[in-house]
């Protein structure tokens, strides 16, 4: 992952202003190549998820350090204990819950399809036989495999969504499937290009959660309390409005 694995993207946060703060600094991994949820700005990691984890940590009385690990290393780091938590627009799925624990959901999402402006495609099934770009190991990839099979030759996996979108606009893939907020963020920046976004009603609503090593109930309880607090005090809505509007 050329863009996502840079080691320079580290950001420390002293969020431990709440009760019960300790000297321990929890390492939070992310893949900072998925705007508006996380991205690199100079040497700083910014985005919706980053604001959320800082708010959750502050509410829970935890000190955190956010690191740009990349996507696959995020999961591997948690499994090995090198990373304490992960926040990176990670959808809570039954398969992932077998290996990791998740916090309560902090964001709801669904998949969208990026298409040429004049395309007659109206649903995912219409893309059969077409080349479809997805970020590898994401729910976008799972949606395509579920529809057309694990060995579908038309699927093209990328290390990050921006690369898939770039290939779409030069004609290397016929469509891109990714989370709605990500593609809608691109739409705001690409008003000079010809494209459209459609939703397939068969796409299920997805829920993002903060993940951590399975069995770490003490940390999970603290994070869930933090999530609960920012939902109740309006901080989560404030962050949501900042990035996605009213």
ChimeraX attribute file (.defattr): number of C-alpha atoms within 10 A of each C-alpha:
attribute: neighborCount
match mode: 1-to-1
recipient: residues
	/A:1	15
	/A:2	8
	/A:3	16
	/A:4	21
	/A:5	19
	/A:6	17
	/A:7	11
	/A:8	13
	/A:9	20
	/A:10	17
	/A:11	16
	/A:12	16
	/A:13	16
	/A:14	16
	/A:15	21
	/A:16	21
	/A:17	15
	/A:18	14
	/A:19	11
	/A:20	10
	/A:21	17
	/A:22	12
	/A:23	9
	/A:24	10
	/A:25	17
	/A:26	18
	/A:27	19
	/A:28	29
	/A:29	28
	/A:30	33
	/A:31	29
	/A:32	30
	/A:33	24
	/A:34	21
	/A:35	21
	/A:36	21
	/A:37	23
	/A:38	22
	/A:39	23
	/A:40	21
	/A:41	11
	/A:42	9
	/A:43	12
	/A:44	16
	/A:45	23
	/A:46	19
	/A:47	19
	/A:48	21
	/A:49	27
	/A:50	22
	/A:51	17
	/A:52	22
	/A:53	23
	/A:54	22
	/A:55	20
	/A:56	25
	/A:57	25
	/A:58	22
	/A:59	22
	/A:60	27
	/A:61	21
	/A:62	27
	/A:63	22
	/A:64	23
	/A:65	17
	/A:66	25
	/A:67	25
	/A:68	28
	/A:69	25
	/A:70	23
	/A:71	25
	/A:72	15
	/A:73	19
	/A:74	24
	/A:75	23
	/A:76	13
	/A:77	19
	/A:78	22
	/A:79	16
	/A:80	10
	/A:81	13
	/A:82	14
	/A:83	23
	/A:84	22
	/A:85	27
	/A:86	28
	/A:87	23
	/A:88	26
	/A:89	26
	/A:90	20
	/A:91	24
	/A:92	21
	/A:93	14
	/A:94	9
	/A:95	8
	/A:96	14
	/A:97	12
	/A:98	9
	/A:99	16
	/A:100	19
	/A:101	20
	/A:102	24
	/A:103	20
	/A:104	20
	/A:105	16
	/A:106	18
	/A:107	15
	/A:108	14
	/A:109	16
	/A:110	19
	/A:111	24
	/A:112	24
	/A:113	24
	/A:114	24
	/A:115	23
	/A:116	17
	/A:117	11
	/A:118	9
	/A:119	11
	/A:120	9
	/A:121	14
	/A:122	14
	/A:123	15
	/A:124	21
	/A:125	12
	/A:126	10
	/A:127	18
	/A:128	13
	/A:129	13
	/A:130	13
	/A:131	19
	/A:132	25
	/A:133	30
	/A:134	29
	/A:135	22
	/A:136	18
	/A:137	13
	/A:138	17
	/A:139	21
	/A:140	22
	/A:141	22
	/A:142	15
	/A:143	19
	/A:144	22
	/A:145	14
	/A:146	10
	/A:147	13
	/A:148	18
	/A:149	12
	/A:150	12
	/A:151	8
	/A:152	15
	/A:153	12
	/A:154	17
	/A:155	23
	/A:156	17
	/A:157	18
	/A:158	18
	/A:159	19
	/A:160	22
	/A:161	22
	/A:162	19
	/A:163	16
	/A:164	23
	/A:165	24
	/A:166	14
	/A:167	16
	/A:168	21
	/A:169	16
	/A:170	9
	/A:171	12
	/A:172	15
	/A:173	21
	/A:174	20
	/A:175	27
	/A:176	26
	/A:177	27
	/A:178	24
	/A:179	20
	/A:180	19
	/A:181	20
	/A:182	19
	/A:183	23
	/A:184	17
	/A:185	15
	/A:186	15
	/A:187	16
	/A:188	9
	/A:189	9
	/A:190	11
	/A:191	9
	/A:192	8
	/A:193	11
	/A:194	11
	/A:195	17
	/A:196	14
	/A:197	18
	/A:198	16
	/A:199	16
	/A:200	14
	/A:201	11
	/A:202	10
	/A:203	14
	/A:204	11
	/A:205	11
	/A:206	18
	/A:207	17
	/A:208	21
	/A:209	24
	/A:210	27
	/A:211	29
	/A:212	27
	/A:213	22
	/A:214	15
	/A:215	11
	/A:216	12
	/A:217	12
	/A:218	8
	/A:219	18
	/A:220	21
	/A:221	14
	/A:222	19
	/A:223	25
	/A:224	19
	/A:225	18
	/A:226	25
	/A:227	26
	/A:228	18
	/A:229	17
	/A:230	21
	/A:231	15
	/A:232	11
	/A:233	10
	/A:234	11
	/A:235	17
	/A:236	22
	/A:237	14
	/A:238	14
	/A:239	18
	/A:240	17
	/A:241	12
	/A:242	11
	/A:243	14
	/A:244	12
	/A:245	9
	/A:246	8
